[in-house]
């Protein structure tokens, strides 16, 4: 397997891509939108041929587990990747794969955290693509995320927690500072894909993830 060395520069991790992967010119960490002990949400800078972006995989590797992350393309140069497993390992890394691994991104600066907590292990979630149509949610800024999700949960045949997570992950820019309790009143919200709704279908798991995210202020 071929790996690319990553160098820490300011707040970004710059990846130098070899000629073998010329279609993927640049990948770096734009923003880590979570803290240790929370579920991962990351913004990734990317410069690449659009047809090759769907071939990329992002895997979060901890001491005792690996999770293949959900990938959503925010725009031509930004990807949003997110997962379900809480991150407890200060040495956790984001592995970027294109057929074979092409890079590794450290997620935490060791000096930020003194103590490492053991991570819990689980399965390997499927990769999910964003909604491909132009469907938008009816939202005028007066509803809370809970009320909005409750209104749509019956239509989507899911529970309220799953609906809230799906709306959040489908619209990361619709939430102030990327926080699930910060739904913007002027947000234009896209409908989550069926795959995204299915990803958080389990009510207990969805509630645990929501509670974890909601407690991060």
N, C-alpha and C positions, 0 to 999 in steps of 0.2 A: 504494500500500500504506500502511496505517496502522500506526504504531509507537507504543508507549507508553514514556515515559521511566522508567527505573529509578533508584532512589536507594539508595546503600549505607547501611544502618543496622545498627550492631553487626555481627553475623555473617550477617545476612540481607539479601537484595536485595528491597526492597518494590516491588511492581508496583501501580500505580494503573490500574484498568480503566475505560475510558470507558463511557458509557451504551449505546453500540452493542453492547457485549459484556456486558450486564447479567447474563447467566447465569453468567459467569465473574467472581466478585466479587474474588478475590485469588489471586495466584500469587507465591511467593517461594522463594528458595533456603534450604532447611532445613539441609542439610549437604552439603559436597563430600567424598566418601569416597575420594578419590584425590589423588595429587600429580602434578606435571608429569612427563611421560615415561611415564605409566601409562594404562591404559584407563579411560574415564570411568564413574563410578558416582555418582549424585547423588540426594539426597532432596529432593523439592519439596513445599512447603506449598501446599495448594489449598483454596479455598472456592468451590464451584460446584454448580450443579444437576447431580446425578449423571448425568442423561441426556446432558449436554453434554461430560462428561469424555472419552468415547471419540473425540470430534471434535478433540481437541487433538493437535497434533504437536510434538515437541521435536527440534530440529535443532542439532547442535553444529557451529559454524562455526569453522574454523581458517584460517590464512593461505592454505593450498594445498588445502584439502579441506572437504567438508561430510559429515556423517553423520546420518542420521535414526535416532534412538535408540529402543531397546526401552522400552516403557512398561509398568509393573506397578503396579496400585493396591494399596498396602499396607493402607490403611484409608480411611475417609471423607475424611480431611484430609491424607493423605500419598501421594504418588506416588514410585516409585523408577524412575529412568530410567538406562539404561546402554548402552554401545556396545562396538565391537570395535577401533576405531582408537585408538592411543595419542595422547595430547594433548601436543604439544610447544610450542604457541603460547601465550605468556603473555597474549596479547590475545584468546584464544578466548572465544566467547560462546555461550550457549544461546539459540537463537531459538525462541520459542513461537508456534505458528500455530493459528489457528482460521479456516479458509477462507483468510484473509489473515493475514500476520504481525501479532501483537498485542503482542509484547514482545521484549526482548533482555536477557539476563542475563550480565554479565561473570563469568568463572569464577575469575580470579586477580587478587590485588592485586599491582600492578607492583613494589612494593618487596620482595616476597617472593623474587623471582627476578631475578638480574642479567643473565643471558644467555638469549636466545631461540634455540632449536634449530629448524632447518627441519623442517616436518612432512612426512610422506610421504602421498601421495594414494592413494585407492582408490575403490571403488564406493559405492553408496548402499544400505545394508541396508534390508530391509523392516521395517515396524513389527510388533510381536508383542504379542498379548494374553495375559494370564495364563491358567493352567488354570482352566476354568470349573467343574470338578467338585470333589468333596470328597475326592479320592484322597489318601492319605498314604503316605509311605514307611515301611517297617519299619526302625526305627532305635531302639536301646535305649541309645545313648550309649557303647557299647564299640567301635564301628567307627570307623576313620579315614574321612575323605571319600574317599580313594583306594579303600579296601576297599568302601565303600558303593557308589561309582560302578562299580567292577568288577563287583559282584554284579548291578547293574541294567543294565549296558551290553549284556549279551547279550539281556536282555528287551526293551530299547529299540532293539536292533539299531544300536548306535552305538559309538564308541570311548570309552575311559575318560576322556580329557581333555574330550571333549564332554559326557559325563555329569556330570563334576564341575562344569563351568561351568553347565550347566542346573540342577543342584541348587542351586548357589550363587545364581544369579540369580532362581530361583523362591522362595528363602527367605532374603532378605537379613538378616532379624532372627535367623536361626538361627546367625549367625556373629559372634563377638566382635569388636566395633569394625569390623564390615563387612569383615573380612579373610578371604580364602578359606582361609587356614591356621588359622582360629580357630573351627572347628565346635564349637558348644556341646553338651555332653553331655546337656543337658535339652531340646534343640531338638525341636520338633514340625515335621517336614518334609513339605511338600506335594509332590505329584508335579509335575514340570515338564510344560508343555503340549507337544504334538507339534510345534507351531510353534517353540517354544524349543529343542527338541532338534534340529530341522532347521537352525536358525540357526547352530549351532556344529558342524555335521556334519563339516566338513573337519578331519581329524585334525591336520595340520600347523599350520593356523591356530589351532585350539583349543589345541594344545600351546604355541604362542608366547604366546597370551593368558594361559594359566594360569601359565607361567613368569614372565611379566611381573608378574602379580598376586601370585604367591607370593614374589617377591623384595622386595616392598614390605612392610617390617616396621615 
